[in-house]
Amino acid sequence: MTQPPASLTAVPVRHYGRWITAALAVAATVWLVVTLAASPALEPATVGHYLTQDFILAGVRTTLILTAVAMVLGATGGIVLAVMRLSDNPVLKALAAAFVWLFRGTPLLVQIVFFGFLGALLPRITVRVPLTGTILFDKPTSLVITGTVAAVLALSLNEMAYAAEIVRGGILAVDKGQTEAAHALGMTSAQTLRRIVLPQAMRVIVPPMGNEVITMLKSTALVSVIAGRDLMTAVQGVYAQNYKVIPLLAVAAIWYLALVSVLSIVQILLERRFGRGHHVHTGGAPR
């Protein structure tokens, strides 16, 4: 008769390198925080003084408005462009592809400056009735395309290009059998898109679109080059007078971090909402 094997004692693996790395990371973080806090250029009192000033809050409000308007227009236009790119009409497909190529291929800063100085290209905006010559609208471009309007145009059109690709990827991720089944039930293409395809595509669309919202919030800082009245414009207006650059930049950073944190929480909630019923094991890999 064979003897039963002796019981084995499990010895946990010692991850010394992991603990050493963690200790070094914590030490480096503490050193960085202490060094920055001890810098006389930071001036915490100045940061606290300007953090809730009226002009700073007005800049925060403008930043939020720009983000919301640009994302609504960008997402709406992105859906239209995505449908055009997936269309069987070669003209619509080519126009949508050209739009995406143009606004994804040029820097956002260049687009903002272009719309900010649109009056140099088109001195006046004139709308006439075809064949009659009757003028319905005629004003200088500088009065119509203000800094805020130019910012909205640039941010919205740029976002449309990126949103179009995100939505197109989400639509393509939906099984074609869903569309075929909807058509078999007598649904039109528009009904199928609105009721069947888009609701299922949202699970794929929401995460990258959430990132786009956060990116848009930070991108609004670029409109300061055309005096867009956003948070960064308000901060620059102050430190251009008192030369307290670092404290004012710290004020802007605190507000951006606070707003991004709130948007990140909203994004997580939306991902959970649209991801219900889909449990995908990622194995800890980054998304």
C-alpha positions in Angstrom: 0.0 0.0 0.0 1.4 3.4 -1.0 1.7 6.0 1.7 -0.2 9.3 1.3 2.0 12.2 0.4 3.0 14.5 3.2 1.1 17.7 3.5 2.6 20.7 1.7 3.2 24.0 3.4 2.4 26.9 1.2 5.0 29.7 1.5 3.9 33.1 0.2 6.1 34.7 -2.4 7.9 37.7 -1.0 7.5 40.7 -3.2 10.4 42.8 -1.9 10.8 44.8 -5.1 7.1 45.8 -5.1 7.4 47.2 -1.6 10.6 49.0 -2.3 9.2 50.6 -5.4 6.1 51.7 -3.5 8.2 53.2 -0.7 10.3 55.1 -3.3 7.2 56.4 -5.0 5.6 57.6 -1.8 8.9 59.2 -0.7 9.2 61.0 -4.1 5.6 62.2 -3.9 6.0 63.5 -0.3 9.3 65.3 -1.3 7.6 66.9 -4.4 4.6 68.1 -2.4 6.7 69.5 0.5 9.1 71.2 -2.0 6.3 72.8 -3.9 4.5 73.9 -0.8 7.7 75.4 0.7 8.3 77.5 -2.4 7.9 81.2 -1.8 6.6 81.7 -5.3 3.5 79.6 -4.6 2.0 82.1 -2.1 -0.9 80.0 -0.6 -2.5 83.2 0.8 -2.6 84.7 -2.7 -4.1 81.4 -4.1 -6.8 81.4 -1.4 -7.6 85.1 -2.0 -8.2 84.7 -5.8 -9.7 81.2 -5.7 -13.3 82.5 -5.3 -13.1 86.0 -6.7 -16.0 87.0 -8.9 -14.0 87.2 -12.1 -12.6 83.8 -11.5 -16.1 82.3 -10.9 -17.3 84.1 -14.1 -14.4 82.4 -16.0 -15.3 79.0 -14.5 -18.9 79.6 -15.6 -17.9 80.5 -19.1 -15.6 77.4 -19.2 -18.5 75.2 -18.3 -20.8 76.8 -20.8 -18.3 76.5 -23.6 -17.7 72.8 -22.7 -21.5 72.0 -22.6 -22.4 73.9 -25.8 -19.4 72.5 -27.7 -20.1 68.9 -26.6 -23.8 69.1 -27.4 -23.1 70.5 -30.9 -20.1 68.3 -31.4 -21.9 65.1 -30.4 -25.0 65.9 -32.4 -22.9 66.8 -35.5 -20.8 63.7 -34.8 -23.8 61.4 -35.0 -24.8 63.0 -38.4 -21.3 62.7 -39.7 -21.0 59.1 -38.6 -24.3 58.2 -40.3 -23.0 60.0 -43.5 -19.8 58.0 -43.4 -21.7 54.7 -43.1 -24.1 55.7 -45.8 -24.1 54.0 -49.2 -24.2 57.5 -50.8 -20.7 58.1 -52.1 -21.1 61.9 -52.0 -22.2 62.0 -48.4 -19.5 59.6 -47.4 -16.8 61.7 -49.2 -18.0 64.9 -47.6 -18.1 63.4 -44.1 -14.6 61.9 -44.6 -13.2 65.2 -45.8 -14.7 67.1 -42.8 -13.1 64.6 -40.4 -9.8 64.8 -42.3 -9.7 68.6 -42.1 -10.6 69.1 -38.5 -8.7 66.2 -37.1 -5.7 67.0 -39.3 -5.2 70.6 -38.1 -4.4 71.6 -34.5 -7.3 72.9 -32.4 -5.2 76.1 -31.6 -4.9 76.9 -35.3 -8.7 76.5 -35.7 -9.4 78.7 -32.7 -7.1 81.5 -34.1 -8.6 81.1 -37.6 -12.2 81.6 -36.4 -11.0 84.4 -34.1 -9.6 86.3 -37.0 -12.3 85.2 -39.5 -13.0 88.9 -40.1 -9.7 89.3 -41.9 -10.9 86.7 -44.5 -14.5 87.7 -44.6 -14.9 91.3 -43.6 -18.7 91.2 -43.8 -21.3 88.5 -43.5 -24.1 89.0 -46.0 -27.1 86.8 -46.7 -29.1 87.5 -49.9 -32.3 86.0 -51.3 -31.3 83.9 -54.3 -32.2 85.4 -57.7 -33.6 88.6 -56.2 -30.6 90.3 -54.6 -32.6 91.2 -51.5 -30.3 91.5 -48.5 -31.6 89.7 -45.4 -28.5 90.1 -43.2 -25.5 92.3 -43.6 -23.1 93.0 -40.7 -19.3 93.2 -40.1 -17.9 89.7 -39.3 -16.2 91.1 -36.2 -19.6 92.0 -34.7 -21.1 88.6 -35.4 -18.1 86.3 -34.7 -17.1 87.5 -31.3 -14.4 85.8 -29.2 -17.0 83.5 -27.5 -18.7 82.7 -30.8 -15.4 81.9 -32.4 -14.5 79.7 -29.5 -17.8 77.8 -29.8 -17.4 77.3 -33.5 -13.8 76.0 -33.3 -14.5 73.7 -30.3 -17.7 72.4 -31.7 -16.4 71.7 -35.2 -13.3 70.1 -33.9 -15.3 67.9 -31.6 -17.6 66.8 -34.4 -14.7 65.2 -36.2 -13.7 63.2 -33.2 -17.2 62.4 -32.1 -18.0 61.1 -35.6 -15.3 58.5 -35.3 -16.4 57.5 -31.8 -20.0 57.1 -32.9 -19.1 55.3 -36.1 -17.0 52.8 -34.1 -19.9 52.3 -31.6 -22.4 51.7 -34.5 -20.0 49.2 -36.2 -19.7 47.3 -32.9 -23.4 46.4 -32.9 -24.1 43.1 -34.6 -25.6 43.5 -38.1 -28.1 40.9 -37.2 -29.8 43.5 -34.9 -30.3 45.7 -37.9 -31.6 42.9 -40.1 -34.0 41.8 -37.4 -35.3 45.4 -37.1 -35.9 45.7 -40.8 -37.6 42.3 -40.8 -40.1 43.8 -38.2 -40.8 46.6 -40.6 -38.7 49.4 -39.0 -37.2 52.0 -41.3 -33.5 52.8 -41.3 -34.1 55.9 -39.1 -36.2 53.9 -36.6 -33.6 51.1 -36.5 -30.8 53.6 -35.8 -32.7 55.5 -33.1 -34.4 52.6 -31.3 -32.0 49.6 -31.9 -28.5 50.5 -32.9 -27.7 53.7 -31.0 -29.0 52.4 -27.6 -26.7 49.3 -27.9 -23.8 51.3 -29.3 -23.9 53.6 -26.2 -22.0 51.0 -24.2 -19.1 51.5 -26.6 -19.6 55.2 -27.1 -19.9 56.4 -23.5 -16.4 55.8 -22.2 -14.5 57.6 -25.0 -17.1 60.3 -25.2 -16.7 60.8 -21.5 -13.0 61.3 -22.1 -13.9 63.8 -24.8 -15.9 65.9 -22.4 -12.9 66.0 -20.0 -10.6 66.8 -22.8 -13.0 69.5 -24.0 -13.1 71.1 -20.6 -9.3 71.4 -20.6 -9.2 72.5 -24.2 -11.3 75.5 -23.5 -8.1 77.0 -22.0 -6.8 77.5 -25.5 -9.5 80.1 -26.3 -7.6 82.5 -24.1 -5.5 83.4 -27.2 -8.6 85.1 -28.6 -9.9 86.5 -25.3 -12.7 83.9 -24.9 -13.5 85.1 -21.3 -12.9 81.6 -20.0 -11.1 80.6 -16.7 -7.6 80.8 -18.3 -8.4 84.3 -19.8 -9.5 85.5 -16.4 -6.3 84.2 -14.8 -4.1 85.7 -17.5 -5.7 89.1 -17.1 -4.8 89.2 -13.5 -1.2 87.9 -13.6 -0.5 90.3 -16.5 -1.1 93.1 -14.0 0.3 91.9 -10.7 2.9 89.4 -12.2 1.9 86.7 -9.7 2.0 84.0 -12.4 2.5 80.9 -10.2 -0.3 81.6 -7.7 -2.8 82.4 -10.4 -1.8 79.3 -12.4 -2.3 77.3 -9.2 -5.8 78.8 -8.9 -6.6 77.7 -12.5 -5.2 74.2 -11.8 -7.3 73.8 -8.7 -10.5 74.7 -10.6 -9.7 72.4 -13.5 -8.9 69.5 -11.2 -12.1 70.1 -9.3 -14.2 70.2 -12.4 -12.5 67.2 -14.0 -13.0 65.2 -10.8 -16.8 65.9 -10.9 -17.0 64.9 -14.6 -15.0 61.7 -13.9 -17.6 60.7 -11.3 -20.4 61.4 -13.8 -18.6 59.4 -16.4 -18.3 56.4 -14.1 -22.0 56.5 -13.3 -22.9 56.7 -17.0 -20.6 53.8 -17.8 -22.3 51.7 -15.1 -25.7 52.7 -16.4 -25.1 51.8 -20.0 -22.9 48.8 -19.1 -25.6 47.0 -17.1 -25.9 43.4 -18.3 -22.4 43.3 -19.8 -19.8 42.0 -17.5 -16.5 41.9 -19.2 -13.4 40.7 -17.3 -10.5 43.0 -18.2 -7.9 41.2 -16.1 -6.7 44.5 -14.7 -5.5 45.7 -18.1 -5.9 49.4 -18.8 -8.7 50.5 -21.0 
